[in-house]
Every structure is written in C-alpha cells, then in structure tokens.
C-alpha cells in the first residue's frame, strides 16, 4: 500500500501537508515526546518540503495502544510505515532517543536501497557510546526529577500534574528502550550525518558527539550550539538552518541519486 502525499495515519502526521514537494523531512521525537513537538518544523518548511512527524504508540491519541519497549522493534515498525510513502529524497531529523531511531531506521531503509539523503542527529551521543543509565527503574518522582533536570522532555506538562502522570508510562517506556539499546558493533549508514549538540548537555560530551563519525561511510559534521539537552528550544533558528542546508543539498543531488 502506498500512502497519498497528504495522508495522515496513526504513525504519520502532517501538520502542513505539501504533497507537491520534491523533498521530504522525517522527524523522530525524543523519549516521551510526540509528533506535535515538530509542529514548528512543519510550519517553517511548509513551502519547501513534505514534513512528516512520527507518532509512536502509547501517547496522546495513541495512548491506549501497546507501547514498544525496545529501539530495534520500534525502528522496524517505523521502517514498515515509511516504506508506504512515495519515494522522495529525504532528510531524517531526530532529537535524543529520536536521533538513535533515525540512525537505526536509516540503516534499515539503506539496506533496502532507499536510505535518507542526510541524517541530522540532535542531542544524543553516538550509538557506540554506552552509559549505564537506569532512569526507567526509578519511581515516578525519580523520573520526574530527571525530566526537570533536563528541562525539556515534558516541559509543557510539568506544570500540570494530571497530564504529567498520564504521560509517565510513555516516558518510562521510552527511557527503558533507549537505556537498554546497544548498537550492533560496526554498524554504519551511507548517509552523511550532521550532529547537533548543546555545549552544556549533561547527556552528551563533545567526544561522544564526535563519535558519530564512526557510524557513517560518508561525511560527518559536528555543530555545537549553546545550551543543555534541549538546546534546540532556544536555538531553533540555528537548527532550522541546518535542516535547510540538508534539504538544499539533497535536492541538488536528487538527479544523481535517483
């Protein structure tokens, strides 16, 4: 089944449909995040690209669906959904857990001969960089404390206790998925990678961000911006410039790729 270029499904959300566009941006949310996080990207690139925001099971209007507790299975399911889209030169953009999902999905789609033209990995250390983390094993107050420390994962709901408590199952599930993820040794994609990192991010050092270069056969560029883990909230203009550059590059290269 092929989806229409303006279609919306449980997985695929388009807030500013642009089926006539010749290029696509796929947005991968962070742990506990939802497709609506990327509405500003859809607004910014509405006239240039088909902006698709992914909605994982277990949140917002999918909150009653079973959640997927591991990165590998979630990437498999995302790949299945993306294969329903009409082929277009594509940019993957993912933040935090979404960066890892973008990488794993790029590896899967690349193996099928239709990998993205570029991957933007934001707010996440390279897949090969492992830390022993266990936020998913904390009680509710412990998880909430981590959200407040990072100042962003659920910043919109931290002030509303009822909404926050409703969101905790999805947040905990996603923390389990990313904290138990282990990259297969030597896994690389052919897509060029642009790494975006905050200079005060407690979850990613400069060396851990630079290690993304080990995961592509193409070029890897590191862009360091002021801010913590959710630097993109304050640096949206700079992030948009990087997305725009990727869109321009793959659009220019499209005749050679297809």
C-alpha positions in Angstrom: 0.0 0.0 0.0 1.3 3.5 -0.9 0.0 6.5 1.1 -1.1 9.7 -0.6 1.4 12.5 -0.1 -1.1 14.3 2.2 -2.2 11.3 4.2 -2.2 11.1 8.0 -2.1 7.8 9.8 -1.6 6.7 13.4 2.2 6.8 12.7 2.4 9.5 10.1 1.4 13.1 10.9 1.5 16.0 8.5 0.6 19.4 10.1 1.2 21.4 6.9 0.7 18.9 4.0 2.7 19.6 0.9 2.3 16.7 -1.4 3.7 18.6 -4.4 7.1 19.0 -2.7 10.0 17.1 -4.2 11.8 16.5 -0.9 10.7 15.1 2.5 11.7 15.7 6.1 11.0 12.9 8.6 11.0 13.9 12.3 11.7 11.5 15.1 10.6 12.5 18.6 12.6 12.2 21.8 11.8 9.9 24.8 8.3 10.7 26.0 7.8 13.1 23.0 5.1 13.2 20.4 4.7 14.2 16.8 3.3 17.7 17.9 6.8 18.6 19.1 7.8 19.1 15.5 4.9 21.4 14.5 7.3 24.4 14.3 9.4 22.4 11.8 6.3 21.8 9.7 5.4 25.5 9.8 8.9 26.6 8.9 9.3 24.2 5.9 5.7 24.0 4.7 6.6 25.6 1.4 9.7 23.6 0.8 9.2 20.0 2.0 6.7 17.3 2.9 7.3 17.4 6.7 6.3 14.1 8.3 6.3 13.8 12.1 6.2 10.4 13.6 3.8 9.4 16.4 4.9 6.5 18.4 2.3 4.2 20.1 1.3 5.0 23.7 1.0 8.7 23.7 -1.6 11.4 23.0 -4.3 9.9 20.7 -2.4 6.6 20.7 -2.2 6.4 24.5 -4.4 3.2 24.6 -2.2 1.3 22.2 0.5 -1.0 23.4 3.9 0.7 23.7 7.0 -0.7 22.1 9.8 -1.2 24.7 12.9 -1.5 22.6 14.6 0.5 19.9 15.0 -2.3 17.4 11.3 -3.2 17.2 10.3 0.4 17.1 12.7 1.1 14.2 11.4 -2.0 12.4 7.8 -0.7 12.7 8.8 2.8 11.6 10.6 1.4 8.6 7.5 -0.5 7.6 5.5 2.7 7.8 8.0 4.8 5.9 8.1 2.2 3.1 4.4 3.1 2.4 5.4 6.7 1.4 6.1 7.6 -2.2 9.8 7.8 -2.8 11.4 11.2 -2.4 14.8 12.5 -1.4 14.6 12.6 2.4 16.2 14.1 5.4 15.9 12.3 8.8 15.9 14.6 11.8 15.8 13.1 15.3 16.4 14.5 18.8 17.8 12.5 21.7 16.2 9.0 21.5 14.9 10.2 18.1 18.4 10.5 16.9 19.1 6.8 17.6 15.8 5.9 15.9 16.7 8.0 12.9 20.0 6.2 12.7 18.5 2.7 13.1 15.8 3.5 10.6 18.3 4.9 8.1 20.3 1.6 8.4 17.2 -0.4 7.7 16.0 1.7 4.8 19.5 1.9 3.4 19.7 -1.8 3.4 16.6 -1.8 1.2 18.2 0.7 -1.2 16.2 3.7 -0.1 18.2 5.3 2.7 17.8 9.0 3.5 20.0 11.6 1.7 21.0 13.1 5.1 20.6 12.3 8.8 20.6 15.1 11.5 21.3 13.6 14.9 20.5 16.1 17.7 21.1 15.9 21.4 22.5 12.4 21.5 25.8 10.7 21.9 26.9 8.2 19.1 25.2 4.8 19.2 28.5 3.2 20.1 28.9 5.3 23.3 27.3 3.4 26.2 26.5 4.8 29.6 25.0 2.7 32.4 21.7 4.6 32.9 18.6 3.4 34.8 16.1 6.2 34.9 13.4 3.8 33.8 13.9 1.9 37.0 13.2 4.9 39.3 9.8 5.6 40.9 7.6 8.3 39.5 9.2 11.0 41.5 12.6 9.9 40.3 11.6 10.0 36.7 10.0 13.5 37.2 13.3 14.7 38.8 15.2 13.6 35.7 12.7 15.5 33.4 13.2 18.6 35.5 17.0 18.2 35.4 16.9 18.1 31.6 14.4 21.0 31.4 12.6 19.9 28.4 11.4 16.3 27.9 7.9 17.1 29.1 8.4 20.8 29.8 4.9 21.6 28.5 3.3 19.3 31.0 5.5 19.6 34.1 3.2 22.3 35.5 0.1 20.1 35.1 0.4 17.2 37.5 -2.6 15.3 36.0 -1.2 15.4 32.4 2.3 14.6 33.7 1.1 11.5 35.5 -0.8 10.4 32.3 2.4 10.8 30.3 4.7 8.9 32.7 4.0 5.4 31.2 5.2 6.5 27.8 8.2 8.4 29.2 9.2 5.4 31.3 8.8 3.0 28.3 11.0 5.2 26.1 13.7 5.5 28.8 13.7 1.7 29.0 14.0 1.5 25.2 16.9 3.9 24.9 18.7 2.8 28.1 18.8 -0.8 27.1 19.7 -0.1 23.5 23.0 -1.5 22.3 24.3 -0.7 18.8 25.5 -3.6 16.8 29.3 -3.3 16.5 30.5 -1.7 13.3 27.0 -0.6 12.2 27.3 2.2 9.7 25.0 4.0 7.3 25.9 5.6 3.9 24.1 8.8 4.6 26.1 11.8 5.7 25.4 12.8 9.3 25.2 16.2 10.8 25.5 16.1 14.6 23.9 18.9 16.7 24.9 19.1 20.3 24.5 21.5 23.2 27.7 22.7 24.8 26.2 22.1 28.3 24.3 18.9 27.6 24.8 16.6 30.6 24.0 13.5 28.4 26.5 14.1 25.7 30.1 15.1 25.8 31.9 16.6 22.8 33.9 13.4 22.3 30.6 11.3 22.5 29.0 13.6 19.9 32.1 13.4 17.6 32.0 9.6 17.7 29.0 9.7 15.3 31.7 9.8 12.6 32.3 6.1 13.3 28.7 5.3 12.1 28.7 6.6 8.6 30.7 5.8 5.4 30.1 9.4 4.4 31.0 12.8 5.9 30.1 13.7 9.5 29.9 17.3 10.6 29.6 18.4 14.3 27.7 21.6 15.1 27.9 22.7 18.8 25.3 25.2 20.0 24.8 27.0 23.3 22.5 25.2 25.7 21.7 22.0 27.5 20.0 18.8 26.4 17.1 20.7 24.9 19.2 23.4 23.3 17.0 23.3 20.2 14.2 25.0 22.1 16.4 28.1 22.4 18.3 27.6 19.1 15.5 26.8 16.7 16.7 29.3 14.1 20.2 27.7 14.1 18.7 24.2 13.9 16.4 25.2 11.1 19.4 26.5 9.2 21.0 23.0 9.4 17.8 21.4 8.3 17.5 23.8 5.4 21.1 23.2 4.3 20.4 19.4 4.3 17.2 19.9 2.2 19.1 22.1 -0.3 22.0 19.6 -0.6 19.8 16.5 -1.2 17.6 18.4 -3.6 20.6 19.4 -5.7 21.9 15.8 -5.6 18.5 14.2 -6.3 19.1 13.6 -10.1 22.3 11.7 -9.2 20.6 9.7 -6.5 17.5 8.6 -8.5 
